Amino acid sequence: MRARYVVAAAVLSQSWACSSMQSVPVEFIPQAKPAYIQLTGQHGLHVAVERPRLSGDTIYGMASGNQETAFPLRDIGSITTKRFSSARTALLIGSGVVLAGAATFFIALQGNSEPEYTCGIQLPMDEVEREKCGA
């Protein structure tokens, strides 16, 4: 039962993995050519844009399905995109090591608490083994 909780915790920790949404400057778009960005307008409107490209003072891209849309820079408050996060990666690796150790510990606890005796094998027997094997 405990092992299930450990596995569930491991799966949940993997779900947010090594990236996060981070704010980027407008110059990021032509340099990195991201597949996806999120624009936040001056008045709080959020728009997801696929295949963004910068031309002059306007960001073009696919928004609301397959509709090509233009977003003037003066109307944009912030630009975010999914990027590598070293802090999350370190946390993921650290939690993975801890969870693997915990899983090993709990699996070891699931074993039989009494030692198994191998009656009939030609090994020197101690007194407890003799009693268990009837020797």
Secondary structure, DSSP 8 states (H G I E B T S, - for coil): -HHHHHHHHHHHHHTTTTEEEEE--TTHHHHH--SEEEEEETTS-EEEEEEEEEETTEEEEEETTTEEEEEEGGGEEEEEEEEE-HHHHHHHHHHHHHHHHHHHHHHHHTS-SS----TTSSS---HHHHHHHT-
